[in-house]
């Protein structure tokens, strides 16, 4: 059921908005949940993921692997984790024979190519498949956590103590 009349529920429009989103919006989309310890400590469920956070992958082929975030690739909506790598497949040259092709020239050409057998490459992981285990905290991140703290009083409301102190003056 549609909740807001100002927001489109069209599949086409929402996909376009997702894939043409600016980097600032992609940052918000690339959020990951916090671990239960961090969730109870900061009273917050999720945060946008960033470089140097330590994460644990909870879904997919690389489930239960832990590591530090190397890169947040916003253009592809993925992150790279330092312990999550795979071996690159061996590349093979396809020999194409055509009229007038010299086989000795092909051998020289084939020897000049580099074969990447077993090279290690990072695997892209979507942040929603991860849980943040350890945060990289700086002043901006601390301010964000303070703003998102759910246990604080509702914004704009006065507590009974503040009202009592106002009457004292």
C-alpha positions as CSV (number, residue, x, y, z in Angstrom):
1,X,0.0,0.0,0.0
2,X,1.2,3.5,-0.9
3,X,2.1,5.5,2.2
4,X,3.0,8.9,0.8
5,X,1.4,10.6,-2.1
6,X,4.5,12.7,-2.8
7,X,6.8,9.7,-3.4
8,X,6.4,7.6,-6.5
9,X,6.0,3.8,-6.1
10,X,6.9,3.2,-9.8
11,X,9.5,0.5,-10.2
12,X,11.0,2.3,-13.2
13,X,11.4,5.6,-11.3
14,X,12.8,4.0,-8.1
15,X,15.4,2.0,-10.1
16,X,16.4,5.2,-11.9
17,X,16.7,7.0,-8.6
18,X,18.8,4.2,-7.2
19,X,21.3,3.8,-10.1
20,X,21.7,7.6,-10.8
21,X,21.9,8.6,-7.1
22,X,24.7,11.0,-6.2
23,X,27.5,10.0,-3.9
24,X,25.9,11.6,-0.8
25,X,22.8,9.5,-1.2
26,X,24.8,6.4,-2.0
27,X,26.6,6.8,1.4
28,X,23.3,6.5,3.2
29,X,22.2,3.5,1.1
30,X,25.5,1.7,1.9
31,X,24.7,1.3,5.6
32,X,25.4,-1.8,7.6
33,X,23.9,-3.0,10.9
34,X,25.8,-2.8,14.1
35,X,26.8,-5.8,16.2
36,X,24.7,-6.5,19.3
37,X,27.4,-5.0,21.6
38,X,27.7,-1.8,19.6
39,X,24.0,-1.6,19.3
40,X,23.5,-1.7,23.1
41,X,26.5,0.7,23.6
42,X,25.4,3.4,21.1
43,X,21.6,2.8,21.1
44,X,21.7,2.8,17.3
45,X,20.8,0.0,14.8
46,X,22.9,0.9,11.7
47,X,25.4,3.3,10.3
48,X,26.9,4.1,6.9
49,X,29.9,1.9,6.4
50,X,33.3,3.5,5.9
51,X,36.9,2.6,5.3
52,X,38.8,1.0,8.4
53,X,35.6,-0.3,10.0
54,X,35.9,-3.9,11.0
55,X,33.0,-6.0,9.7
56,X,31.8,-9.6,9.7
57,X,30.0,-11.0,6.7
58,X,26.7,-12.6,7.7
59,X,25.2,-13.6,4.4
60,X,26.5,-15.2,1.1
61,X,29.4,-17.3,0.0
62,X,31.9,-15.6,2.4
63,X,29.7,-15.9,5.5
64,X,31.4,-15.7,9.0
65,X,34.5,-14.0,7.6
66,X,35.8,-11.0,9.5
67,X,38.1,-8.3,8.3
68,X,38.8,-4.6,7.9
69,X,37.1,-2.6,5.1
70,X,39.8,-1.7,2.5
71,X,37.6,0.4,0.2
72,X,34.0,1.7,-0.1
73,X,33.2,1.7,-3.8
74,X,30.1,3.9,-3.9
75,X,29.8,3.7,-7.7
76,X,29.2,-0.1,-7.5
77,X,27.5,-0.1,-4.1
78,X,30.0,-2.5,-2.7
79,X,32.9,-2.7,-0.2
80,X,36.1,-4.7,-0.2
81,X,37.2,-6.5,2.9
82,X,40.9,-7.4,3.4
83,X,40.5,-11.1,4.2
84,X,38.0,-11.8,1.4
85,X,39.9,-12.6,-1.8
86,X,39.6,-15.2,-4.5
87,X,42.0,-16.5,-7.2
88,X,41.7,-15.1,-10.6
89,X,40.9,-17.6,-13.3
90,X,43.6,-18.5,-15.8
91,X,43.2,-16.5,-19.0
92,X,43.4,-18.5,-22.2
93,X,44.1,-17.2,-25.7
94,X,41.6,-18.3,-28.3
95,X,43.3,-19.2,-31.5
96,X,41.6,-17.8,-34.5
97,X,42.7,-19.2,-37.8
98,X,42.0,-17.3,-41.0
99,X,43.4,-17.2,-44.5
100,X,47.0,-16.0,-44.7
101,X,47.6,-16.3,-40.9
102,X,51.2,-17.1,-40.1
103,X,51.5,-19.6,-37.2
104,X,55.0,-18.4,-36.2
105,X,53.7,-14.9,-35.8
106,X,51.0,-16.2,-33.5
107,X,53.6,-17.9,-31.2
108,X,55.4,-14.6,-30.8
109,X,52.1,-12.8,-30.2
110,X,51.0,-15.4,-27.6
111,X,54.3,-15.2,-25.7
112,X,54.0,-11.5,-25.2
113,X,50.7,-11.9,-23.3
114,X,50.8,-12.2,-19.5
115,X,48.8,-15.1,-18.1
116,X,47.3,-14.2,-14.7
117,X,46.9,-17.7,-13.2
118,X,46.1,-17.6,-9.5
119,X,46.4,-13.8,-9.0
120,X,44.5,-12.7,-5.8
121,X,41.6,-10.3,-6.3
122,X,39.3,-8.7,-3.8
123,X,35.6,-9.8,-3.8
124,X,32.9,-7.1,-3.8
125,X,30.5,-7.4,-0.9
126,X,27.3,-5.4,-0.4
127,X,27.2,-3.6,2.9
128,X,23.8,-5.0,3.8
129,X,25.3,-8.4,4.0
130,X,27.8,-7.3,6.7
131,X,27.6,-6.4,10.4
132,X,30.0,-3.7,11.8
133,X,32.0,-5.2,14.6
134,X,34.3,-2.3,15.4
135,X,33.9,1.4,14.4
136,X,36.5,3.8,13.3
137,X,35.6,6.7,15.5
138,X,36.5,10.3,14.8
139,X,34.8,13.6,15.8
140,X,32.3,13.5,12.9
141,X,31.4,9.8,13.6
142,X,31.0,10.6,17.4
143,X,28.7,13.5,16.6
144,X,26.6,11.3,14.3
145,X,26.2,8.6,17.0
146,X,25.2,11.3,19.5
147,X,22.5,12.6,17.1
148,X,21.2,9.1,16.4
149,X,21.1,8.0,20.1
150,X,17.6,6.7,20.6
151,X,17.7,6.8,24.5
152,X,17.9,10.6,24.6
153,X,14.9,12.6,25.3
154,X,12.7,13.5,22.3
155,X,14.1,16.5,20.5
156,X,12.5,19.8,21.2
157,X,10.9,18.6,24.5
158,X,11.8,19.9,27.9
159,X,12.4,17.6,30.8
160,X,10.7,18.1,34.2
161,X,14.0,19.3,35.7
162,X,14.5,21.9,33.0
163,X,11.0,23.2,33.6
164,X,11.6,23.4,37.4
165,X,14.9,25.2,36.9
166,X,13.1,27.8,34.6
167,X,10.6,28.5,37.4
168,X,13.5,29.2,39.9
169,X,14.7,32.2,38.0
